Amino acid sequence: MAGARAGRINVSLRRVAMVGAAMLFVLLGHITIVQAFGSQALNADRRNERPLLARFGHPRGDILTYDGTAIATSRPAGGGPYLYQRVYRHGEVYAPVTGHLSLYRSSGIEQAQGAVLSGDDAKVKVRSLVKDGGVEGADVRLTISDRAQWAAYQSLKAVGVPGAVVAINPATGAILALASYPSYDPNVLTTFDRSRLAETARGLRRAPGRPLLNRALRQTYPPGSTFKLVTTAAALGSGEYNPAGLVDAPARLPLPGTSAYVRNDPGCRDTRPTLLYAFQVSCDTAFATIGMQLGQDILRDQAEAFGFNEESLAIPVATTPSRFPTAPAMTRAQTALAAIGHHEDRATPLMIAMLSAAVANDGVLMRPYLVEEVRLADGSVINRAGPTPYRTAVPAPLARHLAAMMTTVTHAGGTGTGAAIPGVEVAAETAMSRAVPGAEDHALVTAFAPADKPEVAVGVVLEHPGARAANVAPIARAVIEAVLA
């Protein structure tokens, strides 16, 4: 009798044990799933304080210009749960480069290099633990030149209309200046007061001129006549054209299948000029005709050789792709407009600078980059940039033809005399690009100097400048002078 009762008890115990084991298995499985797949969501949840305490619990690495100026540092917060706060020197000038680090988000270099700045990067963490037994962030030294950046930003600010400037060392791809106007002060977003932060961020999002927008990397514009570099490169590369050859440049060019037409500016007086003269004075009808003769496929191939339609370019900050139409197939009228930088052509100011950088470097476009090196607090370098060819835009002999043609633009009679510098040969191409019918023009310039031994290539865009459009070339000149000083 006792044996039967014990057997019944053992069966019950076994059932309880099996249920308990199953529940434990489910619990462990759920914990594993949460840890493996749900941690990112939990860390991103604004109610979770642990990631924020960790982010601001130790000093973050500095962000420095190439000249060694610290433009982003950490300082003691002076109380509260967060121990360190980010501080930005000359915030508005460098904001398109540094971005910002706030309680809930980051941007610019703060985001792109977040792992090394915070010390979470594996290489940084190992070196820090071996050296000090603790975690410390690494410093990020940029390619940005103090002189060039200040010249770019102050020139934009003086004109007073939205715009952007990018300057590149053509031989290396190092970005010397990256300015966007209007800008913002990142320091106003580093507060730990949540309600104040939300109000400030909301105000910046609604502010006129969209100061949070990094126009240099994230905004695209119709490139207008700066795209004639691409069309000219395609024409010379086809073997059917040469700088001294004559081209058709009627005062008005009817667009096939439409009632619209392309019209030349008064400066283009010759209806059958040389290709060189048409480039110097920017004869729209000449290049629209060339575009139709070459066809959209040749134009597209040449545009993509310069970097258009590239989806993955990061410097390491992400960039918006510049576009040349891919599909559906364009009509002849659309091809004519695309050949002069209209229709659906779009380019970032970075791409406008890259056009000149490729020509200046004998046709080889170097990969643009913004980070020169990463180093620990003791000065030891753990990562250093190396110049890397990005793509061959044109063969070297053709690039030299283009460079020679661009120098005529800054000579008397050319459209870019405002970029000329006494004693320095400047190569350039300027543009007035109508974004939509009835809207004001954008003003653009792409340039490099010295033409015989290039040290800097510049792209400048001014949005709807109206009577201030003539300032676009002097901005490029100011940045070039700052680099060459």
N, C-alpha and C positions, 0 to 999 in steps of 0.2 A: 504493500500500500504506500509506504513512504517512498519506495523507488518510483512508483507511477507518478506520485505528486512531484518528486524531484525532476522527473522527465518533463512534466508539463511546465514547471518553472523554467527549466533550461531552454525549452522551446520559446517561451516568452522572452527570456533574456536574449536569446539569439535574434529574435525579431527586433527587439529594442536596439541591440547592438548593430544590426544591419541598417536599421533606419538612421541611427546616429552616424554610422559610417557614411551612408549616402549623403546625409546632410553636411557632414564635414567635407566630403568630396566636392559637393556643390559649392560650399563656402570657399574652399581653397581654389576651385576653378574660377569662381567669380572674382576673387582677389587677384588671381593671375591675369584675368582678362582686363581688370581695371588698371593693374600696374603696366601691362604690356600695351594696351590699346587706348585706355582712357586717361592716362596721365597727362597727355597734351591738352585735352579738353579741360581737365581739372585745373591744370596750371594756368590756363587761359581764362578761367572763370574769375571775374572780378571780385567775387566774394572770398576767394582763396588768398589769404594774406601771405602764405609761406613763400611763393615765388617773389613777391614784392619785397619781403624782408631780406631774402637772399640777394636780390638784384641791387638793393641799396644798402646792403650790410657791410660792404667793403669798398675801398676806392676803386673806381674804374680807371683804366688806362687813359692817358692823354691823347688827344688828336692834335697833331702839330703840322704846320705848313712845312714846305721843303726847307725854308730858311730857319726853322726851329721855333717859330712862334707858336705857343700853346693856345689853340683856339677853342678847345673843350677840355675841361678839367673837372675833378671831383673835389668837394670841400665838405668838412663836417657839417651836418644839418643843424646841429645845435639843439638837439632834443627831439623827443618823439620816438616812435618805433623805427623810423628810417634813419640810419646813421650818416649817410652821405648823399649829397645833392649835386646834380650836374650844373656846371657854370660855363657859359659861352662868352668868350671875349670877342668884341666887335660882331655881335650876333647876326645882325642884318646883312653884313658884308659876306659872311661865310655860311649862312644858313643853307643855301642850296647844296653845299658840300657836306657840312657836318650833319645836317638834319637836326633832330632833337631826340632826347630820351625823356619820356614822361612816365607817369604811373602806369599807363595802359598801352602805350605804343611807342615805337621808335621809327625813325626814318633816316635817309641819307647814309653816311658812313656809320653813324651810330647803329643802324640796323644791319647794313651789309657786313660790317666788321664787328658785330656785337659779340661773337664768341671770343675773339682775341681780346677785345677791350674789357670784357667781364672776367676773363680768366677761365672760361668754360672750355675753350679750345683745348684739345687733348695735348698738343705740343706745349702750349703755354702752361697748362695745369701741371704736367709732369715736371717741367723745368722749375716751376715755382715751388712745388712740394719738395723736390730734391734740395733746392737752395735754402728755403726758409721754413719748410714744413707747413706752409699755409698757402691760400689761394690769393693771387694778385693779378690784376689785369695788365696786359701789355700795351705799350704805347704804339700808336699808328702814325707814322710820318707820311705825309701826302706829297704829291708832286706839285702842289699849288705854290706859285710864286707870290709873295706878299705884294710886290710892286704891280704885277699883272692883275691880280685880283682886285686891288684897290682901284687901279685905273679903269677896269671894266665896270665895277659897281658904281663908282662915282660918276663916270661918264653917262651911264644909263640914268642915274638919279638926276643929273643935271638936265637931261633932255626932258625927263618927267613923264614919259609914256611907257606902258608895259613893254618889256623886251628882254632879251637875253644875249649873253656873250660867251663864247667858248674859244679858248686859245690852246693850241697843241704844239708840242715840239715835233716837227715832221719826221725827224730822224729816229725818234724813239717811241712816239705815241704818248708821251707823258703829257697830261693835261695841266697847263700852266695857269689857267683861269677858267672859272665856271661860275658865272654870275647871272642872277635872275632878278628882275625888278617888276613890280614892287616886291619887297622881301618882308620878313618878319623877324622878330627878336625871339629866338628859341628859349631865352630865360623865362619868358612869361608862361611857358608850358612845363616848367620843372617844379612848380609848386606841389606840395603834398596835400593841399586843401582841395578835396574832391569837388566841392561845389564851385569853388573859384576856377579850378581847372576846366570844368565842363563849360562854364560861362565864357571863359577866355577862348577855348577851342571853338565854341559856337560862333563867337564874334569874328574870329579869324576866317572861319568857313564862309561867313556872310559878307566879309569885307569887300569893298570895291577893289577891282584889280586882282582878286584871288591871290593874295600874298603867299599862301601855302603851296601854290602850284610852282613846281620847278620847271620853268619854261625851257631851260637849257637842255633838259633831258626828256621831259614828259610831254611837251607841247609840239605839235607839228603844224607847219605852214606851207602854203603853196610856194615853191622855191623860186618861181618866176625866172628871171634871166640868169640866176646863178646856175640853173639847170643847163644852160647853154654850154657849160663845161662838158657835161655828159654828152650832149648832142654833137658838139664839136669833136670830142674824142671818138665818138662812133663814126662820124664823117671821115676823119683822118684815118681811122683804122680800117675803113672799108676800101681804101685805096682809090676811091673815086673823087676825092677832094684833096686839095693842098692849100696852105695859107694864101698863096699868090693866085690861086684859081678864081675865076669869076663865078658868082652865084646870082640867082634871081632874087631881087628884093623889091617887088612892086610896092608902091605907096599903100595899096590896099590889096589884101589877098582874100578872095571869097573862099569860104570853107565849103568843100563839096557836100552837096545834099542838104545844105542849110541856107538860111537867109543871113547868117552872121558872117563876119569877116575879121581878119586880123589887120591891124593898122600900125604903121611905123610911126615912131616919134619924129618930130621935125629934124632931129639931129642926123637921121639917116636920109641923106639927100640923094644918094646915087641909087638908081633902080637896078643896076647891075655892077655891084662893087666886088672887090676881092673878098674872100672869106675873112681875111685878116681885118679889113676895114669894117665889115659887117659885125664882127665880134667887138671891135673897139667901140663902136657907137651903138651897139645892141640893136641891130635891125631885126625886129620880130618876124617879119614876113620871110626873110631869108632862112631863118632857122625852122620856121614852120614848114616851109617848102622842103628843106633838107629832111625834116622828120618824115614827111609823107613819102619822099623818095627812098629813104632807108627802110622804112616800115617799122612797125611796133616791136617786132621780135628783136631786131638789132638794137633798138633803143633800150629795150628791157634788159637784154644781156649786158649792155654797157652800164646801165644804171645799177644792176646787181653787182657788177664788178667793183663799183664804188661803195657798195654796202647797202643799197636799197633792198627792201623786202627781207632783211635779216631779222629773224625773230628773237635771237638769243643774246644779243650784245649786252654785256654788263661791264661796268668799269671800276669797281664791282657793283656800284649802284645800278639798279635796273634802268633800262632806257626804253622809250617807246619806239617801235620800228618806223623807219622812214619808208614811204611807199611809192612805187611806180605801178600803175594798173596792171593786173595779171589776168583777170577774167571778169566778165566775158570779153571776147575780142573787141578791140576798139574800132570805130569807124575811121575813115581817113581824116575826117574833121577832128575827131577826138585825138588822133595820133598827132596831128599838126599842133593842137593845143598842148598836148603832153610834151612835145619837143621843146616848147618854150616855157615849161614849168607850170602850166595851168592844167585844166581838166581835173583829174584826181591825183596829181602829183602832190606828195606831202613830204616834208623834211623837218627834222629837228634842227635847232641851232648847232648841235653837235655834228650832225651830218653836213651842214653847210661848211663847218670848219674842216671836216674830213675831206671834202672835195679838194680844197686847196692843199691840205696836207699830203694827199696822194700825188698831186702834180709836183709839189715841191720836192718830194723824195724820189724823183725819177720814176714815178708811176707806182711805187710800192707803198701801199697804205699800211702803216704799223697799227697794231691793235691799241686803241686808246686805253689808258689806265690812269687811275687816280691815287693808288697807294704805292709809295716808293719802298717802304720797308716797315716791318713789325719788329719791335725790340722790347726786351724786358726792362724793368726799372734799373737794373745794373748796367744797362747800355748794350748788352749782348744782343746781336741781331739774330732772329730766328727765321726770318723770311725777308727776302729782298726781290724786288721786281726785276725782270729782265725783258728788254725790248723784244717784241715778237712780231714778225710779219703777219698781217691780218689777211690781206689779199693783194694780188697784182691788179691794179685798176687799168693801167695801160702800159705798153712797152716803153722803155726808157727814152728812145728817140722821139716817140710821139709825145711823151710828157714834156720834153724840152721844147717842142713846137708849141704846146699849150702854154707853157710858162712864158715863152717869148710873146705870145699873143696877149696874155694877161697883163704884161708890163705896159702894153700900149694903152690899156684902159686908164692908167693913172697919168698918162702923158696928156699934153694939151690936145683938146678935142675929144678925149675919152670921157666915159660916163663916171669914172671913179677918181677924178682929180683930187677930191677931198681926202683921199687916203694917201696922197703923195707926201713923201718926207724928203726934205732937202738933203742931198748927199747919200740917200739910200734908195735903191731901185725897188719899188713895191709892185708886186703883181696882184691883180684884183679882178673881180667881176661883180657888178652891182645889179640890183633888181628892184622893181616896183611890182608887187604881186597882188592882184585883186583876188581877195578871198571868195567873195560871192558878188553877183551882179548888184550894183548899187552901193556896195560897201566901200569904205576908204581903203586905200592901198596899204599893204605892208611894205616896209623898206628893208632890204637885205643887202649884205655884202659878204663875199668870201675873199680872203686875201692872204698873201704870205710875203715874207721879207727876211733878209735881203734876197732879191731874186736870184743872184748868182751863188749864194751860199745860205740857204734858208735856215733860220733859227726859230721861226714862229709862224704858224698858220692860224688865222682867225675867222670865226663866223659870227656875224652880228645880225640880229633881227629886231626891228621895232614894229610894234603892232599899231596899225591905224595912226601913223604919226601926223598925217595932214601936212601942214606947213613945216613941220619939224623933220620931214623925211630926209632932208639934206644932211642931217646930223649923223646918219648911219655910217658914212665913210670916215668922218673924223673920229668916231668911237673906235673903229678898227685901227686908225692911225695912233690914237692914244695908247692902246694896248700894245701895239707893236713897239712904240717908242719906250714903253715901260720895260718890255722884255730886253730890248737892245741897249738900254741905258747902262 
